[in-house]
């Protein structure tokens, strides 16, 4: 099954333990409207970022389905001495 913005929001909401009604209230939206949006509606980038912040989720993951990777390979980092 292909992961979508909607499904990643649903996954993050459930992981956080919120109901659709609770999240709808947080973003000042009717529960029925939120439910429709989460199921199949289009979600603006701004709204998806707002939801990601509320859910303490990574916006890149919510929007693109990509987890942030380590910026550095720990084996390639050498200690630097600041003088």
C-alpha positions as CSV (number, residue, x, y, z in Angstrom):
1,X,0.0,0.0,0.0
2,X,1.4,3.4,-1.0
3,X,1.9,5.8,1.9
4,X,0.2,9.2,1.5
5,X,0.3,12.4,3.4
6,X,-3.1,11.4,4.8
7,X,-2.0,8.0,6.0
8,X,1.2,9.4,7.5
9,X,-0.9,12.0,9.4
10,X,-3.3,9.3,10.6
11,X,-0.3,7.1,11.7
12,X,1.3,10.0,13.6
13,X,-2.0,10.9,15.2
14,X,-2.6,7.4,16.5
15,X,1.0,7.1,17.7
16,X,0.5,10.2,19.7
17,X,-2.8,8.8,21.1
18,X,-5.1,11.6,19.8
19,X,-8.6,11.0,18.3
20,X,-9.7,12.7,15.2
21,X,-12.0,14.9,17.3
22,X,-9.1,16.0,19.5
23,X,-6.8,16.9,16.6
24,X,-9.7,18.7,14.8
25,X,-10.2,20.8,17.9
26,X,-6.4,21.6,18.1
27,X,-6.5,22.9,14.5
28,X,-9.9,24.6,14.9
29,X,-11.7,22.4,12.4
30,X,-15.0,20.5,12.6
31,X,-14.4,16.8,13.3
32,X,-16.4,15.8,10.2
33,X,-14.2,18.0,8.0
34,X,-11.0,16.7,9.6
35,X,-12.2,13.1,9.2
36,X,-12.8,13.7,5.5
37,X,-9.5,15.4,5.1
38,X,-7.6,12.6,6.8
39,X,-9.4,9.9,4.9
40,X,-9.1,11.2,1.4
41,X,-9.0,15.0,1.1
42,X,-6.2,17.2,0.0
43,X,-4.1,18.7,2.7
44,X,-2.3,22.0,2.1
45,X,1.4,22.1,3.0
46,X,0.7,24.7,5.6
47,X,-2.0,22.6,7.3
48,X,0.3,19.4,7.1
49,X,3.1,21.3,8.8
50,X,0.7,22.7,11.5
51,X,-0.5,19.1,12.2
52,X,3.1,17.8,12.2
53,X,4.0,20.4,14.9
54,X,1.0,19.5,17.0
55,X,1.9,15.8,16.7
56,X,5.6,16.4,17.3
57,X,6.2,14.6,14.0
58,X,8.9,15.2,11.4
59,X,7.3,17.5,8.7
60,X,9.6,15.9,6.1
61,X,8.2,12.5,6.9
62,X,4.6,13.8,6.9
63,X,5.0,15.6,3.6
64,X,7.4,13.4,1.7
65,X,7.5,10.1,3.5
66,X,11.2,10.4,4.1
67,X,12.8,10.0,7.5
68,X,15.7,12.3,8.2
69,X,18.9,10.5,7.8
70,X,22.0,11.1,9.9
71,X,23.8,14.0,8.5
72,X,27.1,12.5,9.4
73,X,28.4,8.9,9.4
74,X,29.7,8.5,12.9
75,X,32.7,6.5,11.6
76,X,33.8,9.3,9.3
77,X,33.8,12.1,12.0
78,X,37.1,12.9,13.5
79,X,37.3,14.9,16.7
80,X,38.3,18.5,16.2
81,X,40.1,20.4,18.9
82,X,39.2,24.1,19.2
83,X,42.0,26.3,20.3
